[in-house]
Amino acid sequence: MARLLQDSSKLHPSEWYTANRMQRASTESQKSRSECMIAESWRLVDEIEKTTQKTQSDVNKKIEQRREEIKFWKQELDNKLDQIVHETEVLLNCKIRLERALESCKEPLVIAQKCLLYRQRRVGIDLVHDEVEQELVKEAEVLQGIIALLGRTLEQTNEQIRRNRSAKYSLEMDLKDKFTALTIDDYCASLTNDTPHIIYADNAMKLEGNFVSPEDWIDFSNINVEKADKQRNNSLALKALIDGILSQTANDMRKQCEMVNIAFRNRVKEVKDAKHKLETLLAMVMDETASQEKNIAALKKAIADKEGPVKVAQTRLEARNQRPNVELCYDTVHSSLMSEVQEITKNIQRQVEIMQEAEAELKGLSRRQLSLEEEIKVKENTLYIDEVLCMQMRESVYINNY
């Protein structure tokens, strides 16, 4: 019994009370800490919930702002795209006008060159560097200058169209990216915490890819807009230039064409007048030739008519030279017969000389007639070239406004 009371393995009652007090104290302390932790947790949950909601609300607002910003630039790009497309279409029409105007210059140039070649067939004195030729040369030079100018303007137009299309391509690519970005941000704006199929994407936090700053993003579209504006303004200036060139070149062509036609009409009238005068002279020469031929025939008859008187006088002298002896007297009869023979012989000689002069004049008239006939043929050839070949061919020339 004494051994049981003195067993050292048993604790003292005080220790038991102490242990119980410590358990209560420890438990109450643990409970208190737990209650504080619960209270802190609820406070933290509430705070984080509010913070999360506020942050998500701010992000939603920023997404909305970004969508509006994208819409603004998309609308701006759309407007510039419409403008550049319109100006490109206008330039394409201008290109067609230039091509037609350029094509229309070819026929007048060919006709002017043909006229110059045809007029090389003029002969004699009519092969002259007259006003018609001067105006034709000027017309060919004007047309060649216009063709060169239209060709350069057409090249400039093609280059501007290329630049417009480049600006259009940049706008379209930018718009395409803006459309994609807006579609993505529209999707992002539609997402809520209850949206199905939302997932964790740990890799999304990695800044992979070529991110640009907002300033660079704005600058990029600004550059595209400014490029489109620049090309649009260049297109407007070029269109005004083309309108002016087409109007001025058409006026220049019409003016020079009319100058050539006036020169042709004046030259044809001049040649016709000259031909008429030559024909009048020819008629006069032919009348004079007929008169001279009659004169020569009359002289020949007059000379022939003197044969009888000469023969009579010479026969009488011959017969009287046969008088015998003293009867061979140089009497008045013989003297008269001698004078008669001399007179008739002298008159015949004068008539022969006159006839020779008349024949020389007749030859001169014949040469003059031949010269006049040749000159009339020259004028006829000139009239055929100018009036038939050239002027009729020029009737097909018509200068349009393009």
C-alpha positions in Angstrom: 0.0 0.0 0.0 2.8 2.4 1.0 4.6 1.3 -2.2 1.6 2.3 -4.3 1.3 5.7 -2.6 4.9 6.4 -3.3 4.9 5.3 -7.1 7.1 7.8 -8.9 5.4 7.2 -12.3 2.2 9.0 -11.3 1.8 12.8 -11.7 0.9 15.1 -8.9 -2.7 16.5 -8.9 -1.3 20.0 -9.3 0.3 18.9 -12.5 -3.0 17.6 -13.7 -4.7 20.9 -13.0 -1.9 22.8 -14.5 -2.0 20.6 -17.7 -5.8 21.2 -18.0 -5.3 24.9 -17.6 -2.7 24.9 -20.2 -4.9 22.9 -22.6 -7.7 25.4 -22.1 -5.4 28.3 -22.5 -3.8 26.8 -25.6 -7.1 25.9 -27.1 -8.6 29.3 -26.4 -5.5 30.9 -27.9 -5.7 28.7 -30.9 -9.4 29.4 -31.2 -8.7 33.1 -30.9 -6.0 33.0 -33.6 -8.3 30.9 -35.8 -11.1 33.4 -35.3 -8.8 36.2 -36.2 -7.6 34.3 -39.3 -11.2 33.7 -40.3 -12.0 37.4 -39.9 -8.8 38.4 -41.8 -9.7 35.9 -44.5 -13.2 37.2 -44.9 -11.8 40.7 -44.9 -9.2 39.7 -47.4 -11.7 37.8 -49.6 -14.0 40.8 -49.5 -11.1 43.2 -50.3 -9.7 41.0 -53.1 -13.2 40.5 -54.5 -13.8 44.2 -54.6 -10.3 44.8 -56.0 -10.9 42.1 -58.6 -14.2 43.5 -59.6 -12.8 47.0 -59.8 -9.8 45.8 -61.8 -12.0 43.8 -64.1 -14.4 46.8 -64.5 -11.4 49.0 -65.3 -10.2 46.5 -67.9 -13.6 46.3 -69.4 -13.7 50.1 -69.7 -10.2 50.0 -71.2 -11.3 47.3 -73.7 -14.4 49.5 -74.6 -12.1 52.5 -75.0 -9.8 50.5 -77.1 -12.7 49.2 -79.2 -13.8 52.8 -79.8 -10.3 53.8 -80.7 -10.0 51.0 -83.1 -13.4 51.8 -84.6 -12.3 55.5 -85.0 -9.2 54.5 -86.8 -11.0 51.9 -88.8 -13.6 54.5 -89.9 -10.7 56.9 -90.7 -9.0 54.2 -92.8 -12.2 53.3 -94.5 -12.8 56.9 -95.5 -9.2 57.2 -96.9 -9.6 53.9 -98.7 -12.8 55.2 -100.3 -11.1 58.4 -101.3 -8.0 56.7 -102.8 -10.2 54.2 -104.6 -12.2 57.0 -106.1 -9.2 59.0 -107.2 -7.6 55.8 -108.7 -10.8 55.2 -110.7 -10.6 58.9 -111.8 -7.0 58.4 -112.9 -7.9 55.2 -114.7 -10.4 57.2 -116.7 -7.8 59.9 -117.3 -5.4 57.2 -118.5 -8.0 56.0 -121.0 -8.5 59.6 -122.2 -4.8 60.1 -122.6 -4.5 56.8 -124.5 -7.3 57.8 -126.8 -5.8 61.3 -127.3 -2.4 59.8 -128.0 -3.9 57.4 -130.5 -5.9 60.2 -132.2 -2.6 62.1 -132.8 -1.2 59.3 -135.0 -3.5 59.7 -138.0 -3.1 63.5 -138.3 0.7 63.1 -138.0 0.7 60.4 -140.7 -1.5 62.6 -142.9 0.8 65.6 -142.4 3.8 63.5 -143.2 2.1 62.1 -146.3 1.2 65.6 -147.4 4.8 66.6 -147.2 5.8 63.5 -149.2 3.1 64.1 -151.8 4.2 67.7 -152.2 7.8 66.5 -153.0 6.2 65.3 -156.3 5.7 68.9 -157.3 7.9 69.8 -160.3 9.6 72.8 -161.8 9.0 76.2 -160.3 6.2 74.8 -158.1 8.6 72.8 -156.0 8.8 75.7 -153.6 9.1 76.0 -149.8 5.7 77.8 -149.6 3.5 78.7 -146.7 1.7 75.3 -147.0 4.9 73.4 -146.5 5.9 75.7 -143.6 2.6 75.1 -141.9 2.8 71.3 -142.6 6.2 71.1 -141.0 5.0 73.1 -138.1 1.9 70.8 -137.8 4.2 67.7 -137.8 6.4 69.3 -135.1 3.3 70.3 -133.0 1.9 66.8 -133.3 5.2 65.1 -132.4 5.5 67.5 -129.4 2.0 66.6 -128.3 2.7 62.9 -128.7 5.8 63.2 -126.5 3.9 65.3 -123.9 1.0 62.9 -123.8 3.4 59.9 -123.6 5.2 61.5 -120.6 1.9 62.4 -118.9 0.7 58.8 -119.5 3.8 57.5 -117.8 3.3 59.9 -114.9 -0.4 58.7 -114.6 0.6 55.1 -114.6 3.2 55.8 -111.8 0.6 57.7 -109.8 -1.9 54.9 -110.2 0.8 52.5 -108.9 1.4 54.8 -105.9 -2.3 55.0 -105.3 -2.6 51.2 -105.3 0.4 51.0 -102.9 -1.4 53.4 -100.6 -4.6 51.4 -101.0 -2.8 48.2 -100.2 -1.4 49.7 -97.0 -4.8 50.9 -96.0 -6.4 47.5 -96.8 -3.7 45.6 -94.7 -4.2 48.1 -91.9 -7.9 47.7 -92.1 -7.7 44.0 -92.2 -5.5 44.0 -89.0 -7.9 46.5 -87.4 -10.9 44.3 -88.2 -9.1 41.3 -86.7 -8.1 43.3 -83.6 -11.7 44.6 -83.2 -13.1 41.2 -83.6 -10.8 39.9 -80.9 -11.6 42.8 -78.6 -15.3 42.3 -79.2 -14.8 38.7 -78.2 -12.9 39.9 -75.1 -15.6 42.4 -74.2 -18.2 39.7 -74.4 -16.4 37.4 -71.9 -17.7 37.2 -68.3 -16.8 35.1 -65.3 -19.7 32.8 -66.2 -18.8 32.4 -69.9 -18.3 28.7 -70.6 -15.1 27.4 -72.1 -12.9 30.1 -70.5 -9.6 28.6 -69.5 -6.3 29.1 -67.7 -3.6 30.3 -70.1 -0.4 30.5 -68.1 1.6 31.2 -71.3 -0.5 34.3 -72.0 1.6 36.3 -69.5 4.7 35.8 -71.6 5.3 38.9 -73.8 6.1 36.9 -76.9 5.8 38.5 -80.3 6.5 42.0 -81.7 4.6 44.2 -79.3 4.5 47.9 -80.3 3.7 50.9 -78.1 0.4 52.7 -78.3 2.2 55.6 -79.8 3.8 53.4 -82.5 0.4 51.9 -83.1 -1.1 55.4 -83.7 1.9 56.5 -85.8 1.5 53.4 -88.0 -2.1 54.3 -89.0 -1.2 57.9 -89.2 1.5 57.2 -91.7 -0.9 55.2 -93.8 -3.5 58.0 -93.7 -0.9 60.6 -94.5 0.4 58.5 -97.4 -3.1 58.1 -98.7 -3.8 61.9 -98.3 -0.5 62.7 -100.1 -1.3 60.4 -103.0 -4.9 61.7 -103.2 -3.7 65.3 -103.4 -1.1 64.2 -106.0 -3.9 62.5 -108.0 -6.1 65.6 -107.8 -3.2 67.8 -109.0 -2.4 65.3 -111.8 -6.1 65.2 -112.9 -6.2 69.0 -113.2 -2.9 68.9 -115.1 -4.3 66.2 -117.5 -7.5 68.2 -118.0 -5.4 71.2 -118.9 -3.0 69.3 -121.2 -5.9 67.5 -123.1 -7.7 70.8 -123.5 -4.7 72.8 -124.6 -3.3 70.1 -126.9 -6.7 69.7 -128.6 -6.9 73.5 -129.1 -3.3 73.5 -130.5 -4.0 70.7 -132.9 -7.2 72.3 -134.1 -5.6 75.7 -134.5 -2.6 74.3 -136.5 -4.8 72.0 -138.5 -6.9 75.1 -139.5 -3.7 77.1 -140.3 -2.6 74.3 -142.7 -6.1 74.1 -144.3 -6.2 77.8 -144.8 -2.7 77.7 -146.3 -3.8 74.9 -148.6 -7.0 76.8 -149.7 -5.0 80.0 -150.4 -2.3 78.1 -152.3 -4.8 76.2 -154.4 -6.6 79.5 -155.2 -3.2 81.0 -156.0 -2.2 78.1 -158.3 -5.6 78.1 -160.0 -5.2 81.8 -160.7 -1.8 81.3 -162.1 -3.0 78.4 -164.2 -5.9 80.5 -165.5 -3.5 83.3 -166.5 -1.2 80.8 -168.2 -4.2 79.3 -170.1 -5.1 82.9 -171.1 -1.5 83.4 -172.3 -1.6 80.1 -174.1 -4.8 81.0 -175.9 -3.2 84.3 -176.9 0.0 82.6 -178.1 -2.1 80.0 -180.1 -4.1 82.9 -181.7 -0.9 84.7 -182.5 0.6 81.4 -183.9 -2.3 81.0 -186.2 -2.0 84.6 -187.3 1.7 84.2 -187.9 1.2 81.0 -189.9 -1.3 82.9 -192.1 1.2 85.7 -192.4 3.9 83.3 -193.5 1.5 81.6 -196.0 0.7 85.0 -197.4 4.4 85.9 -197.7 5.1 82.6 -199.4 2.2 83.3 -201.8 3.4 86.8 -202.4 6.9 85.6 -203.2 5.5 82.9 -205.5 3.3 85.5 -207.1 6.4 87.5 -208.1 7.8 84.6 -210.2 5.6 85.6 -213.1 6.6 89.3 -213.3 10.3 88.4 -212.8 10.1 85.8 -215.6 8.2 88.3 -217.9 10.7 91.0 -217.3 13.8 88.7 -217.6 12.3 87.1 -220.8 11.8 90.5 -222.3 15.3 91.6 -221.5 16.6 88.3 -222.9 14.6 88.8 -226.1 15.6 92.5 -226.5 19.3 91.5 -226.0 18.8 89.7 -229.4 18.2 93.0 -231.2 20.7 93.5 -234.1 23.3 96.1 -234.5 22.3 99.6 -233.6 18.9 98.4 -232.5 20.6 97.1 -229.4 19.9 100.4 -227.8 19.7 101.0 -224.1 16.5 102.8 -224.4 13.9 103.7 -221.8 12.2 100.3 -222.3 15.4 98.5 -221.5 16.1 100.8 -218.7 12.6 100.2 -217.3 12.9 96.4 -217.7 16.3 96.5 -215.8 14.7 98.6 -213.0 11.7 96.3 -213.0 13.8 93.2 -212.5 15.9 94.9 -209.8 12.8 96.1 -208.0 11.0 92.8 -208.1 14.2 91.0 -207.0 14.7 93.4 -204.2 11.1 93.1 -203.1 11.3 89.4 -203.2 14.4 89.5 -201.1 12.7 91.8 -198.6 9.7 89.4 -198.4 12.0 86.5 -197.9 13.7 88.2 -195.1 10.4 89.1 -193.5 9.2 85.6 -194.0 12.4 84.3 -192.3 11.8 86.6 -189.4 8.2 85.5 -189.3 9.3 81.9 -189.2 11.7 82.7 -186.4 8.8 84.3 -184.5 6.7 81.3 -185.2 9.3 79.1 -183.7 9.5 81.4 -180.7 5.7 81.2 -180.4 5.9 77.4 -180.6 8.5 77.3 -177.9 6.4 79.7 -175.8 3.4 77.5 -176.4 5.3 74.4 -175.3 6.6 76.2 -172.3 3.2 77.4 -171.3 1.7 74.0 -171.8 4.4 72.5 -169.7 3.8 75.1 -167.0 0.1 74.5 -167.1 0.8 70.7 -166.6 3.0 71.7 -163.7 0.1 73.7 -162.2 -2.3 70.8 -162.9 0.1 68.4 -161.1 0.4 70.8 -158.2 -3.4 71.2 -158.0 -3.9 67.4 -158.1 -1.4 67.0 -155.3 -2.7 69.8 -153.1 -6.4 69.7 -153.9 -7.1 66.0 -154.6 -4.4 64.1 -152.7 -3.8 66.3 -149.7 -6.9 68.3 -149.1 -9.3 65.4 -149.6 -7.1 63.3 -147.3 -7.2 66.0 -144.7 -11.0 66.0 -144.6 -10.8 62.9 -142.5 -8.9 64.7 -139.8 -11.2 65.5 -136.8 -9.8 66.7 -133.5 -11.9 65.5 -130.5 -11.9 66.7 -126.9 -10.9 63.8 -124.6 
